[in-house]
Each structure stands twice: as C-alpha cells, then as structure tokens.
Amino acid sequence: MKRKKHLSFDSLTDAQREAIFEECERVRPEDGEPLNAHDRQLHRQAGLKVGRPKIGRGAKRINISMEKGLLKTADTLARRKGMTRAGLIAESIKAYIAGAA
C-alpha cells in the first residue's frame, strides 16, 4: 500500500490555507453519516477511543452537599482562575491532602 505524502500546513501558501479554512466552514455535523461496519472496524483497529480523554485513573461522578454561600464563592473563584467547579474542588482536595501529609 502506497502512502500519500502530506505537506505541512505551515508550508502552504496563504491562499491554500484559506481554501482549507473555507472548506472546513462548509462542513456541518448534519452533513455526516454514521460509520459503516468497515469504518467501525478500522476505527477499532486504530485504537481510537471516543469520549473525553482519560485523566489519571479516570473520573467518578459524585454528589455532594455544600452551603449555598460557599458554593457561590467557590464558583466565583473558579471563574476568576479560569477553572471549572470540579477542577477547583479537586485542586482544593489535593492541596488539603498534601498539607495533611
């Protein structure tokens, strides 16, 4: 099987890059179609996984109760730091554990 030689995107001219951008803008999710059996097999063989990337040993969804004022303060801090609520809680627990050790 002969492989196609791919050019680096950076080596393309501005006009070629713009043509690629315009083509990408024309593609819509509703234009796609489900993978057929052969394509699903190729996808599995390539080892491509769907969904969010696994971080550490994976994630577990939990439910916690928190005082409303504290939650509002936490959300404000998370937003200011560019984090998610879950990220702020996880970082806080890591810092607490590190301080307790």
N, CA, C and O atoms as a Tinker XYZ file with bonds, in Angstrom:
   404  protein
     1  N      0.838000   -1.168000    0.000000    73     2
     2  CA     0.000000    0.000000    0.000000    64     1     3
     3  C      0.890000    1.241000    0.000000    63     2     4     5
     4  O      1.785000    1.370000    0.835000    81     3
     5  N      0.646000    2.133000   -0.920000    73     3     6
     6  CA     1.458000    3.330000   -1.063000    64     5     7
     7  C      0.842000    4.458000   -0.241000    63     6     8     9
     8  O     -0.363000    4.696000   -0.311000    81     7
     9  N      1.658000    5.141000    0.526000    73     7    10
    10  CA     1.174000    6.236000    1.369000    64     9    11
    11  C      1.299000    7.552000    0.638000    63    10    12    13
    12  O      2.248000    7.783000   -0.112000    81    11
    13  N      0.314000    8.417000    0.874000    73    11    14
    14  CA     0.379000    9.764000    0.320000    64    13    15
    15  C      1.330000   10.596000    1.163000    63    14    16    17
    16  O      1.389000   10.453000    2.384000    81    15
    17  N      2.068000   11.461000    0.494000    73    15    18
    18  CA     2.949000   12.366000    1.228000    64    17    19
    19  C      2.137000   13.593000    1.625000    63    18    20    21
    20  O      1.510000   14.234000    0.782000    81    19
    21  N      2.155000   13.908000    2.904000    73    19    22
    22  CA     1.389000   15.042000    3.413000    64    21    23
    23  C      2.307000   16.247000    3.578000    63    22    24    25
    24  O      3.434000   16.136000    4.062000    81    23
    25  N      1.795000   17.392000    3.163000    73    23    26
    26  CA     2.533000   18.635000    3.334000    64    25    27
    27  C      2.211000   19.231000    4.704000    63    26    28    29
    28  O      1.114000   19.043000    5.230000    81    27
    29  N      3.148000   19.928000    5.255000    73    27    30
    30  CA     2.914000   20.635000    6.496000    64    29    31
    31  C      1.970000   21.800000    6.213000    63    30    32    33
    32  O      2.114000   22.488000    5.202000    81    31
    33  N      1.002000   22.021000    7.105000    73    31    34
    34  CA     0.066000   23.124000    6.936000    64    33    35
    35  C      0.822000   24.452000    6.851000    63    34    36    37
    36  O      0.440000   25.346000    6.095000    81    35
    37  N      1.891000   24.570000    7.628000    73    35    38
    38  CA     2.672000   25.811000    7.638000    64    37    39
    39  C      3.370000   26.065000    6.309000    63    38    40    41
    40  O      3.694000   27.209000    5.990000    81    39
    41  N      3.608000   25.002000    5.525000    73    39    42
    42  CA     4.316000   25.193000    4.257000    64    41    43
    43  C      3.378000   25.618000    3.124000    63    42    44    45
    44  O      3.840000   25.939000    2.029000    81    43
    45  N      2.065000   25.623000    3.379000    73    43    46
    46  CA     1.108000   26.021000    2.352000    64    45    47
    47  C      1.089000   27.533000    2.191000    63    46    48    49
    48  O      1.460000   28.273000    3.101000    81    47
    49  N      0.653000   27.977000    1.025000    73    47    50
    50  CA     0.518000   29.415000    0.790000    64    49    51
    51  C     -0.708000   29.916000    1.545000    63    50    52    53
    52  O     -1.545000   29.129000    1.986000    81    51
    53  N     -0.803000   31.235000    1.687000    73    51    54
    54  CA    -1.966000   31.810000    2.363000    64    53    55
    55  C     -3.253000   31.435000    1.638000    63    54    56    57
    56  O     -4.263000   31.155000    2.284000    81    55
    57  N     -3.235000   31.426000    0.312000    73    55    58
    58  CA    -4.424000   31.090000   -0.475000    64    57    59
    59  C     -4.829000   29.635000   -0.240000    63    58    60    61
    60  O     -6.019000   29.339000   -0.128000    81    59
    61  N     -3.859000   28.728000   -0.165000    73    59    62
    62  CA    -4.159000   27.315000    0.076000    64    61    63
    63  C     -4.745000   27.123000    1.473000    63    62    64    65
    64  O     -5.699000   26.365000    1.648000    81    63
    65  N     -4.180000   27.804000    2.463000    73    63    66
    66  CA    -4.705000   27.708000    3.824000    64    65    67
    67  C     -6.123000   28.248000    3.903000    63    66    68    69
    68  O     -6.989000   27.656000    4.547000    81    67
    69  N     -6.354000   29.376000    3.242000    73    67    70
    70  CA    -7.687000   29.981000    3.244000    64    69    71
    71  C     -8.709000   29.042000    2.597000    63    70    72    73
    72  O     -9.848000   28.956000    3.057000    81    71
    73  N     -8.309000   28.342000    1.538000    73    71    74
    74  CA    -9.205000   27.389000    0.878000    64    73    75
    75  C     -9.573000   26.253000    1.841000    63    74    76    77
    76  O    -10.716000   25.796000    1.863000    81    75
    77  N     -8.609000   25.810000    2.622000    73    75    78
    78  CA    -8.880000   24.756000    3.608000    64    77    79
    79  C     -9.830000   25.269000    4.682000    63    78    80    81
    80  O    -10.759000   24.562000    5.072000    81    79
    81  N     -9.609000   26.498000    5.169000    73    79    82
    82  CA   -10.493000   27.076000    6.179000    64    81    83
    83  C    -11.928000   27.168000    5.638000    63    82    84    85
    84  O    -12.884000   26.827000    6.335000    81    83
    85  N    -12.064000   27.628000    4.400000    73    83    86
    86  CA   -13.396000   27.771000    3.810000    64    85    87
    87  C    -14.078000   26.410000    3.660000    63    86    88    89
    88  O    -15.282000   26.291000    3.885000    81    87
    89  N    -13.322000   25.394000    3.284000    73    87    90
    90  CA   -13.888000   24.050000    3.161000    64    89    91
    91  C    -14.360000   23.544000    4.523000    63    90    92    93
    92  O    -15.426000   22.937000    4.627000    81    91
    93  N    -13.573000   23.792000    5.559000    73    91    94
    94  CA   -13.955000   23.366000    6.900000    64    93    95
    95  C    -15.210000   24.083000    7.371000    63    94    96    97
    96  O    -16.036000   23.487000    8.063000    81    95
    97  N    -15.365000   25.332000    7.014000    73    95    98
    98  CA   -16.545000   26.102000    7.413000    64    97    99
    99  C    -17.812000   25.570000    6.751000    63    98   100   101
   100  O    -18.903000   25.721000    7.299000    81    99
   101  N    -17.680000   24.948000    5.577000    73    99   102
   102  CA   -18.847000   24.415000    4.874000    64   101   103
   103  C    -19.337000   23.095000    5.462000    63   102   104   105
   104  O    -20.489000   22.719000    5.250000    81   103
   105  N    -18.490000   22.393000    6.191000    73   103   106
   106  CA   -18.862000   21.097000    6.752000    64   105   107
   107  C    -19.696000   21.310000    8.006000    63   106   108   109
   108  O    -19.295000   22.043000    8.910000    81   107
   109  N    -20.848000   20.673000    8.058000    73   107   110
   110  CA   -21.758000   20.782000    9.198000    64   109   111
   111  C    -21.969000   19.400000    9.800000    63   110   112   113
   112  O    -21.888000   18.406000    9.078000    81   111
   113  N    -22.237000   19.306000   11.100000    73   111   114
   114  CA   -22.467000   17.994000   11.725000    64   113   115
   115  C    -23.572000   17.196000   11.038000    63   114   116   117
   116  O    -23.473000   15.975000   10.913000    81   115
   117  N    -24.618000   17.881000   10.595000    73   115   118
   118  CA   -25.731000   17.176000    9.960000    64   117   119
   119  C    -25.365000   16.627000    8.580000    63   118   120   121
   120  O    -26.117000   15.835000    8.012000    81   119
   121  N    -24.218000   17.041000    8.036000    73   119   122
   122  CA   -23.761000   16.520000    6.741000    64   121   123
   123  C    -23.149000   15.133000    6.879000    63   122   124   125
   124  O    -23.012000   14.411000    5.891000    81   123
   125  N    -22.784000   14.762000    8.091000    73   123   126
   126  CA   -22.120000   13.485000    8.308000    64   125   127
   127  C    -23.104000   12.329000    8.318000    63   126   128   129
   128  O    -24.320000   12.521000    8.306000    81   127
   129  N    -22.559000   11.147000    8.339000    73   127   130
   130  CA   -23.383000    9.951000    8.441000    64   129   131
   131  C    -22.675000    8.962000    9.347000    63   130   132   133
   132  O    -21.458000    9.033000    9.514000    81   131
   133  N    -23.424000    8.039000    9.934000    73   131   134
   134  CA   -22.810000    7.072000   10.849000    64   133   135
   135  C    -21.760000    6.217000   10.139000    63   134   136   137
   136  O    -21.830000    5.996000    8.930000    81   135
   137  N    -20.786000    5.742000   10.918000    73   135   138
   138  CA   -19.770000    4.862000   10.345000    64   137   139
   139  C    -20.414000    3.551000    9.905000    63   138   140   141
   140  O    -21.300000    3.022000   10.576000    81   139
   141  N    -19.952000    3.036000    8.764000    73   139   142
   142  CA   -20.419000    1.714000    8.344000    64   141   143
   143  C    -19.572000    0.662000    9.068000    63   142   144   145
   144  O    -18.628000    1.006000    9.779000    81   143
   145  N    -19.909000   -0.609000    8.886000    73   143   146
   146  CA   -19.229000   -1.685000    9.611000    64   145   147
   147  C    -17.724000   -1.691000    9.339000    63   146   148   149
   148  O    -16.929000   -1.892000   10.257000    81   147
   149  N    -17.334000   -1.474000    8.091000    73   147   150
   150  CA   -15.904000   -1.480000    7.732000    64   149   151
   151  C    -15.172000   -0.334000    8.420000    63   150   152   153
   152  O    -14.084000   -0.524000    8.962000    81   151
   153  N    -15.768000    0.850000    8.397000    73   151   154
   154  CA   -15.131000    2.006000    9.028000    64   153   155
   155  C    -15.057000    1.850000   10.552000    63   154   156   157
   156  O    -14.078000    2.272000   11.168000    81   155
   157  N    -16.096000    1.242000   11.168000    73   155   158
   158  CA   -16.044000    0.981000   12.608000    64   157   159
   159  C    -14.896000    0.039000   12.932000    63   158   160   161
   160  O    -14.197000    0.225000   13.928000    81   159
   161  N    -14.698000   -0.984000   12.082000    73   159   162
   162  CA   -13.601000   -1.933000   12.283000    64   161   163
   163  C    -12.256000   -1.210000   12.190000    63   162   164   165
   164  O    -11.376000   -1.438000   13.019000    81   163
   165  N    -12.090000   -0.342000   11.191000    73   163   166
   166  CA   -10.845000    0.427000   11.044000    64   165   167
   167  C    -10.628000    1.330000   12.261000    63   166   168   169
   168  O     -9.506000    1.477000   12.745000    81   167
   169  N    -11.701000    1.922000   12.741000    73   167   170
   170  CA   -11.632000    2.792000   13.911000    64   169   171
   171  C    -11.150000    2.001000   15.122000    63   170   172   173
   172  O    -10.284000    2.465000   15.864000    81   171
   173  N    -11.710000    0.802000   15.326000    73   171   174
   174  CA   -11.286000   -0.053000   16.445000    64   173   175
   175  C     -9.827000   -0.470000   16.293000    63   174   176   177
   176  O     -9.072000   -0.458000   17.265000    81   175
   177  N     -9.427000   -0.841000   15.067000    73   175   178
   178  CA    -8.051000   -1.282000   14.829000    64   177   179
   179  C     -7.057000   -0.162000   15.100000    63   178   180   181
   180  O     -5.943000   -0.405000   15.564000    81   179
   181  N     -7.468000    1.058000   14.807000    73   179   182
   182  CA    -6.582000    2.201000   15.031000    64   181   183
   183  C     -6.460000    2.522000   16.517000    63   182   184   185
   184  O     -5.591000    3.292000   16.925000    81   183
   185  N     -7.331000    1.928000   17.315000    73   183   186
   186  CA    -7.272000    2.161000   18.756000    64   185   187
   187  C     -7.801000    3.522000   19.147000    63   186   188   189
   188  O     -7.465000    4.033000   20.215000    81   187
   189  N     -8.626000    4.120000   18.297000    73   187   190
   190  CA    -9.164000    5.436000   18.595000    64   189   191
   191  C    -10.340000    5.301000   19.543000    63   190   192   193
   192  O    -11.288000    4.567000   19.265000    81   191
   193  N    -10.279000    5.998000   20.647000    73   191   194
   194  CA   -11.341000    5.931000   21.641000    64   193   195
   195  C    -12.217000    7.160000   21.514000    63   194   196   197
   196  O    -11.756000    8.231000   21.118000    81   195
   197  N    -13.463000    6.998000   21.848000    73   195   198
   198  CA   -14.400000    8.113000   21.812000    64   197   199
   199  C    -14.569000    8.667000   23.211000    63   198   200   201
   200  O    -14.242000    8.004000   24.195000    81   199
   201  N    -15.075000    9.871000   23.296000    73   199   202
   202  CA   -15.326000   10.481000   24.595000    64   201   203
   203  C    -14.153000   11.314000   25.076000    63   202   204   205
   204  O    -13.176000   11.534000   24.361000    81   203
   205  N    -14.283000   11.762000   26.298000    73   203   206
   206  CA   -13.242000   12.604000   26.883000    64   205   207
   207  C    -11.985000   11.781000   27.149000    63   206   208   209
   208  O    -12.074000   10.590000   27.449000    81   207
   209  N    -10.822000   12.405000   27.043000    73   207   210
   210  CA    -9.599000   11.663000   27.351000    64   209   211
   211  C     -9.548000   11.299000   28.830000    63   210   212   213
   212  O     -9.995000   12.065000   29.684000    81   211
   213  N     -9.011000   10.149000   29.118000    73   211   214
   214  CA    -8.917000    9.674000   30.491000    64   213   215
   215  C     -7.761000   10.387000   31.183000    63   214   216   217
   216  O     -6.647000   10.432000   30.661000    81   215
   217  N     -8.029000   10.934000   32.339000    73   215   218
   218  CA    -7.009000   11.612000   33.126000    64   217   219
   219  C     -6.786000   10.773000   34.373000    63   218   220   221
   220  O     -7.732000   10.444000   35.088000    81   219
   221  N     -5.544000   10.434000   34.626000    73   219   222
   222  CA    -5.249000    9.593000   35.789000    64   221   223
   223  C     -5.894000    8.232000   35.622000    63   222   224   225
   224  O     -5.734000    7.578000   34.591000    81   223
   225  N     -6.627000    7.808000   36.643000    73   223   226
   226  CA    -7.307000    6.512000   36.560000    64   225   227
   227  C     -8.754000    6.679000   36.120000    63   226   228   229
   228  O     -9.557000    5.760000   36.281000    81   227
   229  N     -9.096000    7.834000   35.569000    73   227   230
   230  CA   -10.464000    8.088000   35.137000    64   229   231
   231  C    -11.178000    8.961000   36.144000    63   230   232   233
   232  O    -10.591000    9.388000   37.138000    81   231
   233  N    -12.432000    9.222000   35.887000    73   231   234
   234  CA   -13.211000   10.103000   36.758000    64   233   235
   235  C    -14.417000    9.361000   37.308000    63   234   236   237
   236  O    -14.908000    8.413000   36.695000    81   235
   237  N    -14.882000    9.791000   38.449000    73   235   238
   238  CA   -16.070000    9.244000   39.083000    64   237   239
   239  C    -16.966000   10.407000   39.441000    63   238   240   241
   240  O    -16.525000   11.351000   40.096000    81   239
   241  N    -18.209000   10.355000   39.024000    73   239   242
   242  CA   -19.173000   11.409000   39.331000    64   241   243
   243  C    -19.673000   11.197000   40.757000    63   242   244   245
   244  O    -20.025000   10.082000   41.144000    81   243
   245  N    -19.698000   12.286000   41.536000    73   243   246
   246  CA   -20.172000   12.209000   42.920000    64   245   247
   247  C    -21.185000   13.320000   43.162000    63   246   248   249
   248  O    -21.220000   14.318000   42.442000    81   247
   249  N    -21.994000   13.131000   44.172000    73   247   250
   250  CA   -22.923000   14.179000   44.609000    64   249   251
   251  C    -22.484000   14.634000   45.992000    63   250   252   253
   252  O    -22.244000   13.816000   46.880000    81   251
   253  N    -22.381000   15.943000   46.165000    73   251   254
   254  CA   -22.041000   16.482000   47.483000    64   253   255
   255  C    -23.009000   17.606000   47.820000    63   254   256   257
   256  O    -23.596000   18.220000   46.930000    81   255
   257  N    -23.167000   17.863000   49.084000    73   255   258
   258  CA   -23.973000   18.993000   49.539000    64   257   259
   259  C    -23.023000   20.051000   50.060000    63   258   260   261
   260  O    -22.032000   19.741000   50.722000    81   259
   261  N    -23.335000   21.319000   49.753000    73   259   262
   262  CA   -22.474000   22.416000   50.172000    64   261   263
   263  C    -23.352000   23.624000   50.466000    63   262   264   265
   264  O    -24.353000   23.854000   49.787000    81   263
   265  N    -22.979000   24.382000   51.464000    73   263   266
   266  CA   -23.705000   25.601000   51.812000    64   265   267
   267  C    -23.709000   26.532000   50.599000    63   266   268   269
   268  O    -22.682000   26.694000   49.939000    81   267
   269  N    -24.856000   27.143000   50.303000    73   267   270
   270  CA   -25.028000   27.934000   49.080000    64   269   271
   271  C    -24.040000   29.094000   48.962000    63   270   272   273
   272  O    -23.523000   29.360000   47.877000    81   271
   273  N    -23.779000   29.779000   50.068000    73   271   274
   274  CA   -22.850000   30.909000   50.029000    64   273   275
   275  C    -21.433000   30.449000   49.689000    63   274   276   277
   276  O    -20.734000   31.100000   48.913000    81   275
   277  N    -21.013000   29.321000   50.277000    73   275   278
   278  CA   -19.691000   28.770000   49.989000    64   277   279
   279  C    -19.592000   28.353000   48.531000    63   278   280   281
   280  O    -18.568000   28.570000   47.883000    81   279
   281  N    -20.669000   27.748000   48.015000    73   279   282
   282  CA   -20.670000   27.320000   46.614000    64   281   283
   283  C    -20.556000   28.524000   45.679000    63   282   284   285
   284  O    -19.836000   28.478000   44.681000    81   283
   285  N    -21.266000   29.594000   46.006000    73   283   286
   286  CA   -21.202000   30.804000   45.179000    64   285   287
   287  C    -19.793000   31.398000   45.197000    63   286   288   289
   288  O    -19.284000   31.824000   44.161000    81   287
   289  N    -19.173000   31.426000   46.361000    73   287   290
   290  CA   -17.799000   31.920000   46.480000    64   289   291
   291  C    -16.831000   31.040000   45.683000    63   290   292   293
   292  O    -15.933000   31.537000   45.003000    81   291
   293  N    -17.033000   29.719000   45.782000    73   291   294
   294  CA   -16.177000   28.786000   45.042000    64   293   295
   295  C    -16.336000   28.971000   43.531000    63   294   296   297
   296  O    -15.349000   28.969000   42.796000    81   295
   297  N    -17.575000   29.128000   43.074000    73   295   298
   298  CA   -17.816000   29.335000   41.638000    64   297   299
   299  C    -17.166000   30.625000   41.146000    63   298   300   301
   300  O    -16.613000   30.669000   40.047000    81   299
   301  N    -17.236000   31.676000   41.968000    73   299   302
   302  CA   -16.615000   32.960000   41.606000    64   301   303
   303  C    -15.099000   32.796000   41.487000    63   302   304   305
   304  O    -14.492000   33.278000   40.530000    81   303
   305  N    -14.497000   32.121000   42.453000    73   303   306
   306  CA   -13.054000   31.893000   42.426000    64   305   307
   307  C    -12.660000   31.042000   41.221000    63   306   308   309
   308  O    -11.687000   31.345000   40.531000    81   307
   309  N    -13.418000   29.979000   40.975000    73   307   310
   310  CA   -13.114000   29.102000   39.832000    64   309   311
   311  C    -13.174000   29.887000   38.526000    63   310   312   313
   312  O    -12.293000   29.756000   37.675000    81   311
   313  N    -14.216000   30.704000   38.369000    73   311   314
   314  CA   -14.356000   31.507000   37.145000    64   313   315
   315  C    -13.186000   32.473000   36.995000    63   314   316   317
   316  O    -12.641000   32.634000   35.903000    81   315
   317  N    -12.797000   33.124000   38.111000    73   315   318
   318  CA   -11.685000   34.073000   38.080000    64   317   319
   319  C    -10.375000   33.383000   37.680000    63   318   320   321
   320  O     -9.544000   33.975000   36.991000    81   319
   321  N    -10.198000   32.136000   38.112000    73   319   322
   322  CA    -8.974000   31.393000   37.814000    64   321   323
   323  C     -9.068000   30.615000   36.501000    63   322   324   325
   324  O     -8.116000   29.938000   36.114000    81   323
   325  N    -10.213000   30.709000   35.812000    73   323   326
   326  CA   -10.378000   30.003000   34.552000    64   325   327
   327  C    -10.493000   28.495000   34.726000    63   326   328   329
   328  O    -10.046000   27.726000   33.876000    81   327
   329  N    -11.098000   28.079000   35.840000    73   327   330
   330  CA   -11.245000   26.662000   36.147000    64   329   331
   331  C    -12.720000   26.293000   36.178000    63   330   332   333
   332  O    -13.595000   27.159000   36.207000    81   331
   333  N    -12.974000   25.010000   36.170000    73   331   334
   334  CA   -14.326000   24.526000   36.404000    64   333   335
   335  C    -14.527000   24.364000   37.901000    63   334   336   337
   336  O    -13.567000   24.358000   38.671000    81   335
   337  N    -15.774000   24.233000   38.303000    73   335   338
   338  CA   -16.074000   23.980000   39.708000    64   337   339
   339  C    -15.418000   22.679000   40.149000    63   338   340   341
   340  O    -14.796000   22.617000   41.210000    81   339
   341  N    -15.561000   21.637000   39.327000    73   339   342
   342  CA   -14.976000   20.340000   39.669000    64   341   343
   343  C    -13.453000   20.435000   39.767000    63   342   344   345
   344  O    -12.845000   19.816000   40.640000    81   343
   345  N    -12.841000   21.206000   38.876000    73   343   346
   346  CA   -11.393000   21.381000   38.916000    64   345   347
   347  C    -10.941000   22.072000   40.186000    63   346   348   349
   348  O     -9.933000   21.695000   40.783000    81   347
   349  N    -11.698000   23.098000   40.605000    73   347   350
   350  CA   -11.361000   23.808000   41.837000    64   349   351
   351  C    -11.485000   22.885000   43.048000    63   350   352   353
   352  O    -10.625000   22.887000   43.929000    81   351
   353  N    -12.557000   22.101000   43.084000    73   351   354
   354  CA   -12.741000   21.179000   44.209000    64   353   355
   355  C    -11.619000   20.143000   44.232000    63   354   356   357
   356  O    -11.068000   19.855000   45.294000    81   355
   357  N    -11.278000   19.585000   43.079000    73   355   358
   358  CA   -10.209000   18.582000   43.009000    64   357   359
   359  C     -8.873000   19.175000   43.460000    63   358   360   361
   360  O     -8.150000   18.551000   44.237000    81   359
   361  N     -8.542000   20.377000   42.976000    73   359   362
   362  CA    -7.278000   21.021000   43.369000    64   361   363
   363  C     -7.276000   21.326000   44.868000    63   362   364   365
   364  O     -6.244000   21.196000   45.526000    81   363
   365  N     -8.420000   21.726000   45.403000    73   363   366
   366  CA    -8.510000   22.019000   46.833000    64   365   367
   367  C     -8.272000   20.758000   47.659000    63   366   368   369
   368  O     -7.569000   20.802000   48.668000    81   367
   369  N     -8.851000   19.644000   47.239000    73   367   370
   370  CA    -8.655000   18.382000   47.959000    64   369   371
   371  C     -7.191000   17.947000   47.879000    63   370   372   373
   372  O     -6.628000   17.490000   48.874000    81   371
   373  N     -6.572000   18.086000   46.706000    73   371   374
   374  CA    -5.146000   17.740000   46.568000    64   373   375
   375  C     -4.291000   18.590000   47.511000    63   374   376   377
   376  O     -3.389000   18.075000   48.170000    81   375
   377  N     -4.578000   19.890000   47.572000    73   375   378
   378  CA    -3.806000   20.781000   48.447000    64   377   379
   379  C     -4.031000   20.414000   49.906000    63   378   380   381
   380  O     -3.089000   20.442000   50.699000    81   379
   381  N     -5.255000   20.074000   50.274000    73   379   382
   382  CA    -5.557000   19.681000   51.653000    64   381   383
   383  C     -4.813000   18.403000   52.027000    63   382   384   385
   384  O     -4.237000   18.305000   53.111000    81   383
   385  N     -4.830000   17.427000   51.126000    73   383   386
   386  CA    -4.144000   16.159000   51.384000    64   385   387
   387  C     -2.631000   16.382000   51.505000    63   386   388   389
   388  O     -1.982000   15.810000   52.381000    81   387
   389  N     -2.076000   17.218000   50.620000    73   387   390
   390  CA    -0.637000   17.498000   50.669000    64   389   391
   391  C     -0.257000   18.186000   51.977000    63   390   392   393
   392  O      0.816000   17.921000   52.521000    81   391
   393  N     -1.117000   19.064000   52.489000    73   391   394
   394  CA    -0.856000   19.761000   53.744000    64   393   395
   395  C     -1.035000   18.860000   54.955000    63   394   396   397
   396  O     -0.418000   19.081000   55.998000    81   395
   397  N     -1.871000   17.855000   54.817000    73   395   398
   398  CA    -2.124000   16.952000   55.946000    64   397   399
   399  C     -1.076000   15.865000   56.057000    63   398   400   401
   400  O     -0.958000   15.203000   57.088000    81   399
   401  N     -0.318000   15.686000   54.992000    73   399   402
   402  CA     0.687000   14.591000   55.000000    64   401   403
   403  C      1.913000   14.914000   55.802000    63   402   404
   404  O      2.825000   14.093000   55.892000    81   403
